[in-house]
Amino acid sequence: MNKTIKTILIVAGLALLIYGGYELVTPEASVDIGIAEFESQNNDNAYISIGIGLVALVAGFIVSKK
């Protein structure tokens, strides 16, 4: 059971890090007016996803040491 929890935490942590990185890079909205293009981003959710992903990874490695 301990090995299963470790695996779930590590996989979930990696998935959240990848998702947070993707959300950090892609713009939420863009407007193209002739020669000018404007992009808007709100990175709050991306930072939260990355933080939770890091916590899950650390927890996965701590569970494996016990």
C-alpha positions as CSV (number, residue, x, y, z in Angstrom):
1,M,0.0,0.0,0.0
2,N,2.9,2.4,0.8
3,K,4.3,1.8,-2.7
4,T,0.9,2.6,-4.3
5,I,0.6,5.9,-2.4
6,K,4.2,6.8,-3.4
7,T,3.4,6.1,-7.1
8,I,0.2,8.1,-7.0
9,L,1.8,11.1,-5.4
10,I,4.7,11.1,-7.8
11,V,2.5,10.7,-10.9
12,A,0.1,13.4,-9.7
13,G,2.9,15.7,-8.9
14,L,4.5,15.4,-12.3
15,A,1.1,15.8,-14.0
16,L,0.4,19.0,-12.0
17,L,3.9,20.4,-12.8
18,I,3.4,19.8,-16.5
19,Y,-0.1,21.3,-16.5
20,G,1.0,24.3,-14.5
21,G,3.9,24.9,-16.9
22,Y,1.6,24.6,-19.8
23,E,-0.9,27.1,-18.3
24,L,2.0,29.5,-17.5
25,V,3.2,29.6,-21.1
26,T,-0.1,29.7,-23.1
27,P,-2.0,32.9,-23.2
28,E,-5.7,32.9,-22.1
29,A,-6.9,35.4,-24.7
30,S,-5.5,37.1,-27.7
31,V,-6.7,39.9,-30.0
32,D,-5.3,40.5,-33.5
33,I,-6.0,44.0,-34.8
34,G,-4.2,44.5,-38.1
35,I,-0.5,44.6,-37.4
36,A,-0.9,44.6,-33.6
37,E,-1.5,41.5,-31.5
38,F,-2.4,41.6,-27.8
39,E,-2.3,38.7,-25.4
40,S,-3.6,38.5,-21.9
41,Q,-2.6,36.1,-19.1
42,N,-3.6,35.4,-15.6
43,N,-1.0,33.1,-14.0
44,D,-2.5,32.6,-10.6
45,N,-3.9,29.2,-11.3
46,A,-0.6,28.1,-12.9
47,Y,1.4,29.0,-9.8
48,I,-1.0,27.1,-7.6
49,S,-0.8,24.0,-9.8
50,I,3.0,24.1,-9.8
51,G,3.1,24.6,-6.0
52,I,0.7,21.6,-5.3
53,G,2.7,19.5,-7.8
54,L,5.9,20.2,-5.9
55,V,4.3,19.4,-2.6
56,A,3.0,16.1,-4.0
57,L,6.4,15.2,-5.4
58,V,8.1,15.9,-2.1
59,A,5.5,14.0,-0.2
60,G,5.9,11.1,-2.6
61,F,9.6,10.9,-1.9
62,I,9.1,11.3,1.8
63,V,6.6,8.4,1.9
64,S,9.2,6.2,0.1
65,K,11.8,6.8,2.8
66,K,9.6,5.6,5.7
